[in-house]
Amino acid sequence: MKNPQPSVSAPSVLFGAFDRHNFGDLLFPHLMTALLPERAFAFAGLVERDLRAFGGHRVRPLGAERPLQLIHVGGELLACTAWQAAVMLLDPAGAAAAIARYDADPVAAAAWAAPRLGT
């Protein structure tokens, strides 16, 4: 049985690091909307941020939207674990403390990261 194709009017969710990361990651949603102007997109990252005042997008946490289609945009999230992503959301002192506490214990690190990412 074939999977139904999402309707063009149903929003697809773009998931990437454009809620916080480098300039290249922040450009991915702009590229996708320019390449596919007929599509409606919602934007998801690890945390909720409204970056519209700075030329970005209103980003919801992944899982807040129930998409028919999820499109991963950007490379930073492909190679990092949930633990690493959660640490990226911290300020420098919080990141240093989390790394000192959990870096050598992947099981505890994953358990620590899960509630911070809502997973």
C-alpha positions in Angstrom: 0.0 0.0 0.0 1.4 3.4 -1.0 1.7 6.1 1.6 -0.5 9.1 0.7 1.3 12.2 -0.4 0.9 15.2 1.8 -1.4 17.9 0.4 0.4 21.0 -0.9 -1.7 23.1 1.5 -0.8 21.0 4.5 2.3 22.5 6.2 5.4 20.5 6.0 7.7 20.9 9.0 11.3 22.0 8.4 13.5 20.7 11.2 16.9 22.2 11.7 19.3 24.2 13.9 17.8 27.5 12.8 16.6 28.1 16.3 20.0 28.8 17.5 23.0 27.9 15.4 25.3 29.4 12.8 24.4 31.7 9.9 24.3 28.8 7.4 21.8 27.0 9.5 19.7 30.1 9.9 19.5 30.4 6.0 18.1 26.9 5.4 14.4 27.9 6.0 14.8 30.9 3.6 16.3 28.6 1.0 13.5 26.0 1.3 10.8 28.7 1.1 12.4 30.2 -1.9 12.9 26.8 -3.7 9.3 25.7 -2.9 7.2 28.8 -2.8 3.9 26.9 -3.3 4.5 25.0 0.0 3.4 26.0 3.4 6.0 25.4 6.1 6.1 25.3 9.8 9.6 25.6 11.4 10.9 23.3 14.2 14.1 23.2 16.2 15.0 22.0 19.7 13.5 24.9 21.5 10.9 27.6 20.9 12.3 30.8 19.6 10.8 33.7 17.7 13.6 35.1 15.5 11.3 37.1 13.1 12.6 40.4 14.5 16.1 39.4 13.3 15.1 38.1 9.9 14.5 34.5 11.1 11.4 32.5 11.7 9.1 31.6 14.6 10.5 28.2 15.6 8.5 25.7 17.6 10.1 22.7 19.4 10.1 19.5 17.4 7.0 17.5 18.4 4.8 20.6 18.8 3.7 20.2 15.3 2.3 16.9 13.9 3.4 17.1 10.3 2.4 15.0 7.4 5.9 15.6 6.1 9.1 16.3 8.1 12.0 17.7 6.2 15.4 17.8 7.9 17.4 20.9 6.7 20.9 21.5 7.7 23.8 19.2 8.7 24.5 20.1 12.4 21.7 17.9 13.7 22.6 14.9 11.6 25.8 14.2 13.4 25.0 15.1 17.0 23.3 13.2 19.7 20.4 14.4 21.8 22.8 14.9 24.7 25.1 17.1 22.5 22.1 19.1 21.3 20.8 19.7 24.8 24.2 20.9 25.9 24.2 23.4 22.9 21.1 25.0 24.4 22.9 25.9 27.6 24.9 29.0 28.5 28.7 28.5 28.7 28.8 27.8 32.5 25.8 25.4 32.3 27.4 23.6 29.3 30.7 23.2 31.2 28.9 21.8 34.3 26.8 19.4 32.2 29.9 18.2 30.3 31.9 17.7 33.5 29.0 15.8 35.0 27.7 13.6 32.1 30.4 13.4 29.4 31.8 10.1 30.6 28.4 8.5 31.3 26.3 8.3 28.0 23.3 6.6 29.7 23.0 9.3 32.4 23.7 12.0 29.7 20.8 10.7 27.6 18.5 10.6 30.6 19.5 14.1 31.5 18.9 15.3 27.9 15.5 13.8 27.3 13.4 16.1 29.5 15.3 19.1 28.4 14.4 18.3 24.7 10.9 17.2 25.5 11.6 13.7 24.2 
